[in-house]
Amino acid sequence: MYFIAKGEMVVSVKDAFRKEHIVGKLKAGDHCGEIALYYDCSRTATVTCFNYTTVAKLSVQKFKKLS
């Protein structure tokens, strides 16, 4: 799981024809990657940075220690 400290990111998903569609934007204070962390599955979207971005990562091991 990633927490955005600085910068902006775009969230996109692929449709049945493998065409990418932008479904959202993330900014400082937002997070991503929680679905794969909670359900131990593959990612469900692609997150791309606009420019330099600062993020904090919460690993699966540290997440399990919190719960």
mmCIF file of the N, C-alpha and C atoms, coordinates in Angstrom:
data_MODEL
# 
_entry.id   MODEL 
# 
loop_
_atom_site.group_PDB 
_atom_site.id 
_atom_site.type_symbol 
_atom_site.label_atom_id 
_atom_site.label_alt_id 
_atom_site.label_comp_id 
_atom_site.label_asym_id 
_atom_site.label_entity_id 
_atom_site.label_seq_id 
_atom_site.pdbx_PDB_ins_code 
_atom_site.Cartn_x 
_atom_site.Cartn_y 
_atom_site.Cartn_z 
_atom_site.occupancy 
_atom_site.B_iso_or_equiv 
_atom_site.pdbx_formal_charge 
_atom_site.auth_seq_id 
_atom_site.auth_comp_id 
_atom_site.auth_asym_id 
_atom_site.auth_atom_id 
_atom_site.pdbx_PDB_model_num 
ATOM 1   N N  . MET A 1 1  ? 0.857   -1.157  0.000   1.00 0.00 ? 1  MET A N  1 
ATOM 2   C CA . MET A 1 1  ? 0.000   0.000   0.000   1.00 0.00 ? 1  MET A CA 1 
ATOM 3   C C  . MET A 1 1  ? 0.905   1.222   0.000   1.00 0.00 ? 1  MET A C  1 
ATOM 4   N N  . TYR A 1 2  ? 0.504   2.248   -0.745  1.00 0.00 ? 2  TYR A N  1 
ATOM 5   C CA . TYR A 1 2  ? 1.305   3.453   -0.868  1.00 0.00 ? 2  TYR A CA 1 
ATOM 6   C C  . TYR A 1 2  ? 0.500   4.674   -0.421  1.00 0.00 ? 2  TYR A C  1 
ATOM 7   N N  . PHE A 1 3  ? 1.137   5.538   0.320   1.00 0.00 ? 3  PHE A N  1 
ATOM 8   C CA . PHE A 1 3  ? 0.545   6.790   0.778   1.00 0.00 ? 3  PHE A CA 1 
ATOM 9   C C  . PHE A 1 3  ? 1.272   7.927   0.069   1.00 0.00 ? 3  PHE A C  1 
ATOM 10  N N  . ILE A 1 4  ? 0.531   8.812   -0.558  1.00 0.00 ? 4  ILE A N  1 
ATOM 11  C CA . ILE A 1 4  ? 1.131   9.889   -1.340  1.00 0.00 ? 4  ILE A CA 1 
ATOM 12  C C  . ILE A 1 4  ? 1.393   11.085  -0.435  1.00 0.00 ? 4  ILE A C  1 
ATOM 13  N N  . ALA A 1 5  ? 2.660   11.463  -0.331  1.00 0.00 ? 5  ALA A N  1 
ATOM 14  C CA . ALA A 1 5  ? 3.047   12.604  0.495   1.00 0.00 ? 5  ALA A CA 1 
ATOM 15  C C  . ALA A 1 5  ? 3.130   13.883  -0.337  1.00 0.00 ? 5  ALA A C  1 
ATOM 16  N N  . LYS A 1 6  ? 3.573   13.742  -1.579  1.00 0.00 ? 6  LYS A N  1 
ATOM 17  C CA . LYS A 1 6  ? 3.731   14.911  -2.452  1.00 0.00 ? 6  LYS A CA 1 
ATOM 18  C C  . LYS A 1 6  ? 3.582   14.461  -3.896  1.00 0.00 ? 6  LYS A C  1 
ATOM 19  N N  . GLY A 1 7  ? 2.913   15.275  -4.704  1.00 0.00 ? 7  GLY A N  1 
ATOM 20  C CA . GLY A 1 7  ? 2.773   14.976  -6.125  1.00 0.00 ? 7  GLY A CA 1 
ATOM 21  C C  . GLY A 1 7  ? 1.362   14.565  -6.503  1.00 0.00 ? 7  GLY A C  1 
ATOM 22  N N  . GLU A 1 8  ? 1.225   14.184  -7.756  1.00 0.00 ? 8  GLU A N  1 
ATOM 23  C CA . GLU A 1 8  ? -0.067  13.737  -8.287  1.00 0.00 ? 8  GLU A CA 1 
ATOM 24  C C  . GLU A 1 8  ? 0.131   12.488  -9.132  1.00 0.00 ? 8  GLU A C  1 
ATOM 25  N N  . MET A 1 9  ? -0.905  11.637  -9.145  1.00 0.00 ? 9  MET A N  1 
ATOM 26  C CA . MET A 1 9  ? -0.866  10.398  -9.911  1.00 0.00 ? 9  MET A CA 1 
ATOM 27  C C  . MET A 1 9  ? -2.197  10.207  -10.621 1.00 0.00 ? 9  MET A C  1 
ATOM 28  N N  . VAL A 1 10 ? -2.166  9.431   -11.698 1.00 0.00 ? 10 VAL A N  1 
ATOM 29  C CA . VAL A 1 10 ? -3.368  9.098   -12.454 1.00 0.00 ? 10 VAL A CA 1 
ATOM 30  C C  . VAL A 1 10 ? -3.630  7.602   -12.295 1.00 0.00 ? 10 VAL A C  1 
ATOM 31  N N  . VAL A 1 11 ? -4.889  7.234   -12.088 1.00 0.00 ? 11 VAL A N  1 
ATOM 32  C CA . VAL A 1 11 ? -5.293  5.833   -11.964 1.00 0.00 ? 11 VAL A CA 1 
ATOM 33  C C  . VAL A 1 11 ? -6.005  5.437   -13.250 1.00 0.00 ? 11 VAL A C  1 
ATOM 34  N N  . SER A 1 12 ? -5.561  4.333   -13.866 1.00 0.00 ? 12 SER A N  1 
ATOM 35  C CA . SER A 1 12 ? -6.211  3.868   -15.088 1.00 0.00 ? 12 SER A CA 1 
ATOM 36  C C  . SER A 1 12 ? -6.453  2.364   -15.010 1.00 0.00 ? 12 SER A C  1 
ATOM 37  N N  . VAL A 1 13 ? -7.472  1.920   -15.735 1.00 0.00 ? 13 VAL A N  1 
ATOM 38  C CA . VAL A 1 13 ? -7.807  0.498   -15.837 1.00 0.00 ? 13 VAL A CA 1 
ATOM 39  C C  . VAL A 1 13 ? -8.000  0.149   -17.304 1.00 0.00 ? 13 VAL A C  1 
ATOM 40  N N  . LYS A 1 14 ? -7.840  -1.126  -17.632 1.00 0.00 ? 14 LYS A N  1 
ATOM 41  C CA . LYS A 1 14 ? -8.047  -1.589  -19.010 1.00 0.00 ? 14 LYS A CA 1 
ATOM 42  C C  . LYS A 1 14 ? -9.431  -2.203  -19.137 1.00 0.00 ? 14 LYS A C  1 
ATOM 43  N N  . ASP A 1 15 ? -10.079 -1.932  -20.271 1.00 0.00 ? 15 ASP A N  1 
ATOM 44  C CA . ASP A 1 15 ? -11.388 -2.520  -20.523 1.00 0.00 ? 15 ASP A CA 1 
ATOM 45  C C  . ASP A 1 15 ? -11.217 -3.894  -21.176 1.00 0.00 ? 15 ASP A C  1 
ATOM 46  N N  . ALA A 1 16 ? -12.311 -4.498  -21.587 1.00 0.00 ? 16 ALA A N  1 
ATOM 47  C CA . ALA A 1 16 ? -12.283 -5.833  -22.183 1.00 0.00 ? 16 ALA A CA 1 
ATOM 48  C C  . ALA A 1 16 ? -11.478 -5.874  -23.476 1.00 0.00 ? 16 ALA A C  1 
ATOM 49  N N  . PHE A 1 17 ? -11.308 -4.725  -24.132 1.00 0.00 ? 17 PHE A N  1 
ATOM 50  C CA . PHE A 1 17 ? -10.553 -4.647  -25.378 1.00 0.00 ? 17 PHE A CA 1 
ATOM 51  C C  . PHE A 1 17 ? -9.114  -4.197  -25.146 1.00 0.00 ? 17 PHE A C  1 
ATOM 52  N N  . ARG A 1 18 ? -8.690  -4.176  -23.866 1.00 0.00 ? 18 ARG A N  1 
ATOM 53  C CA . ARG A 1 18 ? -7.344  -3.814  -23.427 1.00 0.00 ? 18 ARG A CA 1 
ATOM 54  C C  . ARG A 1 18 ? -7.003  -2.350  -23.666 1.00 0.00 ? 18 ARG A C  1 
ATOM 55  N N  . LYS A 1 19 ? -8.030  -1.506  -23.789 1.00 0.00 ? 19 LYS A N  1 
ATOM 56  C CA . LYS A 1 19 ? -7.822  -0.076  -23.923 1.00 0.00 ? 19 LYS A CA 1 
ATOM 57  C C  . LYS A 1 19 ? -7.829  0.540   -22.530 1.00 0.00 ? 19 LYS A C  1 
ATOM 58  N N  . GLU A 1 20 ? -6.836  1.406   -22.245 1.00 0.00 ? 20 GLU A N  1 
ATOM 59  C CA . GLU A 1 20 ? -6.753  2.025   -20.921 1.00 0.00 ? 20 GLU A CA 1 
ATOM 60  C C  . GLU A 1 20 ? -7.679  3.228   -20.802 1.00 0.00 ? 20 GLU A C  1 
ATOM 61  N N  . HIS A 1 21 ? -8.313  3.342   -19.643 1.00 0.00 ? 21 HIS A N  1 
ATOM 62  C CA . HIS A 1 21 ? -9.199  4.462   -19.346 1.00 0.00 ? 21 HIS A CA 1 
ATOM 63  C C  . HIS A 1 21 ? -8.796  5.071   -18.009 1.00 0.00 ? 21 HIS A C  1 
ATOM 64  N N  . ILE A 1 22 ? -8.659  6.374   -17.960 1.00 0.00 ? 22 ILE A N  1 
ATOM 65  C CA . ILE A 1 22 ? -8.358  7.057   -16.704 1.00 0.00 ? 22 ILE A CA 1 
ATOM 66  C C  . ILE A 1 22 ? -9.625  7.086   -15.863 1.00 0.00 ? 22 ILE A C  1 
ATOM 67  N N  . VAL A 1 23 ? -9.510  6.594   -14.639 1.00 0.00 ? 23 VAL A N  1 
ATOM 68  C CA . VAL A 1 23 ? -10.678 6.524   -13.755 1.00 0.00 ? 23 VAL A CA 1 
ATOM 69  C C  . VAL A 1 23 ? -10.551 7.421   -12.534 1.00 0.00 ? 23 VAL A C  1 
ATOM 70  N N  . GLY A 1 24 ? -9.382  8.030   -12.347 1.00 0.00 ? 24 GLY A N  1 
ATOM 71  C CA . GLY A 1 24 ? -9.234  8.908   -11.197 1.00 0.00 ? 24 GLY A CA 1 
ATOM 72  C C  . GLY A 1 24 ? -7.864  9.543   -11.118 1.00 0.00 ? 24 GLY A C  1 
ATOM 73  N N  . LYS A 1 25 ? -7.767  10.503  -10.226 1.00 0.00 ? 25 LYS A N  1 
ATOM 74  C CA . LYS A 1 25 ? -6.496  11.174  -9.953  1.00 0.00 ? 25 LYS A CA 1 
ATOM 75  C C  . LYS A 1 25 ? -6.261  11.139  -8.452  1.00 0.00 ? 25 LYS A C  1 
ATOM 76  N N  . LEU A 1 26 ? -5.009  10.994  -8.064  1.00 0.00 ? 26 LEU A N  1 
ATOM 77  C CA . LEU A 1 26 ? -4.625  10.968  -6.658  1.00 0.00 ? 26 LEU A CA 1 
ATOM 78  C C  . LEU A 1 26 ? -3.690  12.132  -6.383  1.00 0.00 ? 26 LEU A C  1 
ATOM 79  N N  . LYS A 1 27 ? -3.768  12.655  -5.171  1.00 0.00 ? 27 LYS A N  1 
ATOM 80  C CA . LYS A 1 27 ? -2.910  13.776  -4.766  1.00 0.00 ? 27 LYS A CA 1 
ATOM 81  C C  . LYS A 1 27 ? -2.413  13.516  -3.355  1.00 0.00 ? 27 LYS A C  1 
ATOM 82  N N  . ALA A 1 28 ? -1.614  14.421  -2.837  1.00 0.00 ? 28 ALA A N  1 
ATOM 83  C CA . ALA A 1 28 ? -1.073  14.274  -1.481  1.00 0.00 ? 28 ALA A CA 1 
ATOM 84  C C  . ALA A 1 28 ? -2.206  14.006  -0.497  1.00 0.00 ? 28 ALA A C  1 
ATOM 85  N N  . GLY A 1 29 ? -2.016  13.006  0.357   1.00 0.00 ? 29 GLY A N  1 
ATOM 86  C CA . GLY A 1 29 ? -3.025  12.617  1.324   1.00 0.00 ? 29 GLY A CA 1 
ATOM 87  C C  . GLY A 1 29 ? -3.828  11.404  0.890   1.00 0.00 ? 29 GLY A C  1 
ATOM 88  N N  . ASP A 1 30 ? -3.768  11.054  -0.396  1.00 0.00 ? 30 ASP A N  1 
ATOM 89  C CA . ASP A 1 30 ? -4.481  9.876   -0.903  1.00 0.00 ? 30 ASP A CA 1 
ATOM 90  C C  . ASP A 1 30 ? -3.610  8.634   -0.770  1.00 0.00 ? 30 ASP A C  1 
ATOM 91  N N  . HIS A 1 31 ? -4.196  7.485   -1.067  1.00 0.00 ? 31 HIS A N  1 
ATOM 92  C CA . HIS A 1 31 ? -3.449  6.228   -1.013  1.00 0.00 ? 31 HIS A CA 1 
ATOM 93  C C  . HIS A 1 31 ? -3.898  5.312   -2.148  1.00 0.00 ? 31 HIS A C  1 
ATOM 94  N N  . CYS A 1 32 ? -3.103  4.277   -2.420  1.00 0.00 ? 32 CYS A N  1 
ATOM 95  C CA . CYS A 1 32 ? -3.451  3.278   -3.433  1.00 0.00 ? 32 CYS A CA 1 
ATOM 96  C C  . CYS A 1 32 ? -2.790  1.954   -3.053  1.00 0.00 ? 32 CYS A C  1 
ATOM 97  N N  . GLY A 1 33 ? -3.263  0.881   -3.665  1.00 0.00 ? 33 GLY A N  1 
ATOM 98  C CA . GLY A 1 33 ? -2.679  -0.438  -3.425  1.00 0.00 ? 33 GLY A CA 1 
ATOM 99  C C  . GLY A 1 33 ? -3.328  -1.225  -2.316  1.00 0.00 ? 33 GLY A C  1 
ATOM 100 N N  . GLU A 1 34 ? -4.409  -0.722  -1.755  1.00 0.00 ? 34 GLU A N  1 
ATOM 101 C CA . GLU A 1 34 ? -5.026  -1.400  -0.615  1.00 0.00 ? 34 GLU A CA 1 
ATOM 102 C C  . GLU A 1 34 ? -5.725  -2.697  -0.993  1.00 0.00 ? 34 GLU A C  1 
ATOM 103 N N  . ILE A 1 35 ? -6.259  -2.810  -2.193  1.00 0.00 ? 35 ILE A N  1 
ATOM 104 C CA . ILE A 1 35 ? -6.987  -4.027  -2.582  1.00 0.00 ? 35 ILE A CA 1 
ATOM 105 C C  . ILE A 1 35 ? -6.049  -5.228  -2.600  1.00 0.00 ? 35 ILE A C  1 
ATOM 106 N N  . ALA A 1 36 ? -4.890  -5.067  -3.229  1.00 0.00 ? 36 ALA A N  1 
ATOM 107 C CA . ALA A 1 36 ? -3.918  -6.162  -3.268  1.00 0.00 ? 36 ALA A CA 1 
ATOM 108 C C  . ALA A 1 36 ? -3.426  -6.512  -1.866  1.00 0.00 ? 36 ALA A C  1 
ATOM 109 N N  . LEU A 1 37 ? -3.323  -5.527  -1.003  1.00 0.00 ? 37 LEU A N  1 
ATOM 110 C CA . LEU A 1 37 ? -2.867  -5.753  0.367   1.00 0.00 ? 37 LEU A CA 1 
ATOM 111 C C  . LEU A 1 37 ? -3.911  -6.524  1.174   1.00 0.00 ? 37 LEU A C  1 
ATOM 112 N N  . TYR A 1 38 ? -5.172  -6.118  1.100   1.00 0.00 ? 38 TYR A N  1 
ATOM 113 C CA . TYR A 1 38 ? -6.244  -6.763  1.861   1.00 0.00 ? 38 TYR A CA 1 
ATOM 114 C C  . TYR A 1 38 ? -6.551  -8.171  1.377   1.00 0.00 ? 38 TYR A C  1 
ATOM 115 N N  . TYR A 1 39 ? -6.590  -8.352  0.068   1.00 0.00 ? 39 TYR A N  1 
ATOM 116 C CA . TYR A 1 39 ? -7.055  -9.616  -0.507  1.00 0.00 ? 39 TYR A CA 1 
ATOM 117 C C  . TYR A 1 39 ? -5.957  -10.497 -1.074  1.00 0.00 ? 39 TYR A C  1 
ATOM 118 N N  . ASP A 1 40 ? -4.697  -10.075 -0.973  1.00 0.00 ? 40 ASP A N  1 
ATOM 119 C CA . ASP A 1 40 ? -3.559  -10.847 -1.470  1.00 0.00 ? 40 ASP A CA 1 
ATOM 120 C C  . ASP A 1 40 ? -3.789  -11.265 -2.921  1.00 0.00 ? 40 ASP A C  1 
ATOM 121 N N  . CYS A 1 41 ? -4.089  -10.283 -3.769  1.00 0.00 ? 41 CYS A N  1 
ATOM 122 C CA . CYS A 1 41 ? -4.364  -10.543 -5.177  1.00 0.00 ? 41 CYS A CA 1 
ATOM 123 C C  . CYS A 1 41 ? -3.510  -9.622  -6.044  1.00 0.00 ? 41 CYS A C  1 
ATOM 124 N N  . SER A 1 42 ? -3.611  -9.817  -7.345  1.00 0.00 ? 42 SER A N  1 
ATOM 125 C CA . SER A 1 42 ? -2.894  -8.948  -8.284  1.00 0.00 ? 42 SER A CA 1 
ATOM 126 C C  . SER A 1 42 ? -3.497  -7.557  -8.254  1.00 0.00 ? 42 SER A C  1 
ATOM 127 N N  . ARG A 1 43 ? -2.752  -6.599  -8.759  1.00 0.00 ? 43 ARG A N  1 
ATOM 128 C CA . ARG A 1 43 ? -3.255  -5.231  -8.794  1.00 0.00 ? 43 ARG A CA 1 
ATOM 129 C C  . ARG A 1 43 ? -4.467  -5.132  -9.708  1.00 0.00 ? 43 ARG A C  1 
ATOM 130 N N  . THR A 1 44 ? -5.312  -4.171  -9.460  1.00 0.00 ? 44 THR A N  1 
ATOM 131 C CA . THR A 1 44 ? -6.533  -3.998  -10.233 1.00 0.00 ? 44 THR A CA 1 
ATOM 132 C C  . THR A 1 44 ? -6.492  -2.755  -11.108 1.00 0.00 ? 44 THR A C  1 
ATOM 133 N N  . ALA A 1 45 ? -5.448  -1.946  -10.978 1.00 0.00 ? 45 ALA A N  1 
ATOM 134 C CA . ALA A 1 45 ? -5.326  -0.709  -11.751 1.00 0.00 ? 45 ALA A CA 1 
ATOM 135 C C  . ALA A 1 45 ? -3.852  -0.361  -11.915 1.00 0.00 ? 45 ALA A C  1 
ATOM 136 N N  . THR A 1 46 ? -3.593  0.588   -12.799 1.00 0.00 ? 46 THR A N  1 
ATOM 137 C CA . THR A 1 46 ? -2.254  1.119   -12.996 1.00 0.00 ? 46 THR A CA 1 
ATOM 138 C C  . THR A 1 46 ? -2.234  2.544   -12.474 1.00 0.00 ? 46 THR A C  1 
ATOM 139 N N  . VAL A 1 47 ? -1.215  2.864   -11.688 1.00 0.00 ? 47 VAL A N  1 
ATOM 140 C CA . VAL A 1 47 ? -1.078  4.213   -11.137 1.00 0.00 ? 47 VAL A CA 1 
ATOM 141 C C  . VAL A 1 47 ? 0.206   4.802   -11.707 1.00 0.00 ? 47 VAL A C  1 
ATOM 142 N N  . THR A 1 48 ? 0.084   5.965   -12.346 1.00 0.00 ? 48 THR A N  1 
ATOM 143 C CA . THR A 1 48 ? 1.204   6.605   -13.019 1.00 0.00 ? 48 THR A CA 1 
ATOM 144 C C  . THR A 1 48 ? 1.409   8.007   -12.458 1.00 0.00 ? 48 THR A C  1 
ATOM 145 N N  . CYS A 1 49 ? 2.666   8.357   -12.192 1.00 0.00 ? 49 CYS A N  1 
ATOM 146 C CA . CYS A 1 49 ? 2.991   9.690   -11.671 1.00 0.00 ? 49 CYS A CA 1 
ATOM 147 C C  . CYS A 1 49 ? 2.993   10.726  -12.788 1.00 0.00 ? 49 CYS A C  1 
ATOM 148 N N  . PHE A 1 50 ? 2.550   11.956  -12.474 1.00 0.00 ? 50 PHE A N  1 
ATOM 149 C CA . PHE A 1 50 ? 2.644   13.076  -13.396 1.00 0.00 ? 50 PHE A CA 1 
ATOM 150 C C  . PHE A 1 50 ? 4.074   13.604  -13.449 1.00 0.00 ? 50 PHE A C  1 
ATOM 151 N N  . ASN A 1 51 ? 4.709   13.690  -12.298 1.00 0.00 ? 51 ASN A N  1 
ATOM 152 C CA . ASN A 1 51 ? 6.019   14.293  -12.153 1.00 0.00 ? 51 ASN A CA 1 
ATOM 153 C C  . ASN A 1 51 ? 6.675   13.650  -10.940 1.00 0.00 ? 51 ASN A C  1 
ATOM 154 N N  . TYR A 1 52 ? 7.662   14.282  -10.373 1.00 0.00 ? 52 TYR A N  1 
ATOM 155 C CA . TYR A 1 52 ? 8.285   13.742  -9.172  1.00 0.00 ? 52 TYR A CA 1 
ATOM 156 C C  . TYR A 1 52 ? 7.240   13.597  -8.079  1.00 0.00 ? 52 TYR A C  1 
ATOM 157 N N  . THR A 1 53 ? 7.236   12.435  -7.446  1.00 0.00 ? 53 THR A N  1 
ATOM 158 C CA . THR A 1 53 ? 6.240   12.133  -6.423  1.00 0.00 ? 53 THR A CA 1 
ATOM 159 C C  . THR A 1 53 ? 6.928   11.471  -5.243  1.00 0.00 ? 53 THR A C  1 
ATOM 160 N N  . THR A 1 54 ? 6.489   11.806  -4.048  1.00 0.00 ? 54 THR A N  1 
ATOM 161 C CA . THR A 1 54 ? 7.010   11.190  -2.839  1.00 0.00 ? 54 THR A CA 1 
ATOM 162 C C  . THR A 1 54 ? 5.921   10.322  -2.236  1.00 0.00 ? 54 THR A C  1 
ATOM 163 N N  . VAL A 1 55 ? 6.242   9.042   -2.026  1.00 0.00 ? 55 VAL A N  1 
ATOM 164 C CA . VAL A 1 55 ? 5.281   8.117   -1.445  1.00 0.00 ? 55 VAL A CA 1 
ATOM 165 C C  . VAL A 1 55 ? 5.914   7.379   -0.275  1.00 0.00 ? 55 VAL A C  1 
ATOM 166 N N  . ALA A 1 56 ? 5.061   6.865   0.599   1.00 0.00 ? 56 ALA A N  1 
ATOM 167 C CA . ALA A 1 56 ? 5.501   5.984   1.682   1.00 0.00 ? 56 ALA A CA 1 
ATOM 168 C C  . ALA A 1 56 ? 4.861   4.626   1.428   1.00 0.00 ? 56 ALA A C  1 
ATOM 169 N N  . LYS A 1 57 ? 5.635   3.570   1.589   1.00 0.00 ? 57 LYS A N  1 
ATOM 170 C CA . LYS A 1 57 ? 5.144   2.221   1.319   1.00 0.00 ? 57 LYS A CA 1 
ATOM 171 C C  . LYS A 1 57 ? 4.893   1.476   2.634   1.00 0.00 ? 57 LYS A C  1 
ATOM 172 N N  . LEU A 1 58 ? 3.748   0.832   2.710   1.00 0.00 ? 58 LEU A N  1 
ATOM 173 C CA . LEU A 1 58 ? 3.436   -0.054  3.836   1.00 0.00 ? 58 LEU A CA 1 
ATOM 174 C C  . LEU A 1 58 ? 3.484   -1.485  3.303   1.00 0.00 ? 58 LEU A C  1 
ATOM 175 N N  . SER A 1 59 ? 4.465   -2.259  3.737   1.00 0.00 ? 59 SER A N  1 
ATOM 176 C CA . SER A 1 59 ? 4.640   -3.627  3.249   1.00 0.00 ? 59 SER A CA 1 
ATOM 177 C C  . SER A 1 59 ? 3.602   -4.569  3.853   1.00 0.00 ? 59 SER A C  1 
ATOM 178 N N  . VAL A 1 60 ? 3.438   -5.718  3.234   1.00 0.00 ? 60 VAL A N  1 
ATOM 179 C CA . VAL A 1 60 ? 2.491   -6.721  3.733   1.00 0.00 ? 60 VAL A CA 1 
ATOM 180 C C  . VAL A 1 60 ? 2.876   -7.154  5.141   1.00 0.00 ? 60 VAL A C  1 
ATOM 181 N N  . GLN A 1 61 ? 4.170   -7.361  5.375   1.00 0.00 ? 61 GLN A N  1 
ATOM 182 C CA . GLN A 1 61 ? 4.626   -7.800  6.698   1.00 0.00 ? 61 GLN A CA 1 
ATOM 183 C C  . GLN A 1 61 ? 4.280   -6.779  7.780   1.00 0.00 ? 61 GLN A C  1 
ATOM 184 N N  . LYS A 1 62 ? 4.518   -5.510  7.500   1.00 0.00 ? 62 LYS A N  1 
ATOM 185 C CA . LYS A 1 62 ? 4.211   -4.487  8.498   1.00 0.00 ? 62 LYS A CA 1 
ATOM 186 C C  . LYS A 1 62 ? 2.708   -4.299  8.668   1.00 0.00 ? 62 LYS A C  1 
ATOM 187 N N  . PHE A 1 63 ? 1.958   -4.467  7.594   1.00 0.00 ? 63 PHE A N  1 
ATOM 188 C CA . PHE A 1 63 ? 0.496   -4.390  7.674   1.00 0.00 ? 63 PHE A CA 1 
ATOM 189 C C  . PHE A 1 63 ? -0.043  -5.471  8.601   1.00 0.00 ? 63 PHE A C  1 
ATOM 190 N N  . LYS A 1 64 ? 0.478   -6.698  8.456   1.00 0.00 ? 64 LYS A N  1 
ATOM 191 C CA . LYS A 1 64 ? 0.023   -7.816  9.297   1.00 0.00 ? 64 LYS A CA 1 
ATOM 192 C C  . LYS A 1 64 ? 0.354   -7.587  10.772  1.00 0.00 ? 64 LYS A C  1 
ATOM 193 N N  . LYS A 1 65 ? 1.467   -6.906  11.044  1.00 0.00 ? 65 LYS A N  1 
ATOM 194 C CA . LYS A 1 65 ? 1.800   -6.594  12.435  1.00 0.00 ? 65 LYS A CA 1 
ATOM 195 C C  . LYS A 1 65 ? 0.817   -5.610  13.040  1.00 0.00 ? 65 LYS A C  1 
ATOM 196 N N  . LEU A 1 66 ? 0.259   -4.719  12.191  1.00 0.00 ? 66 LEU A N  1 
ATOM 197 C CA . LEU A 1 66 ? -0.707  -3.730  12.676  1.00 0.00 ? 66 LEU A CA 1 
ATOM 198 C C  . LEU A 1 66 ? -2.066  -4.337  12.983  1.00 0.00 ? 66 LEU A C  1 
ATOM 199 N N  . SER A 1 67 ? -2.415  -5.416  12.274  1.00 0.00 ? 67 SER A N  1 
ATOM 200 C CA . SER A 1 67 ? -3.759  -5.984  12.456  1.00 0.00 ? 67 SER A CA 1 
ATOM 201 C C  . SER A 1 67 ? -3.806  -7.119  13.437  1.00 0.00 ? 67 SER A C  1 
# 
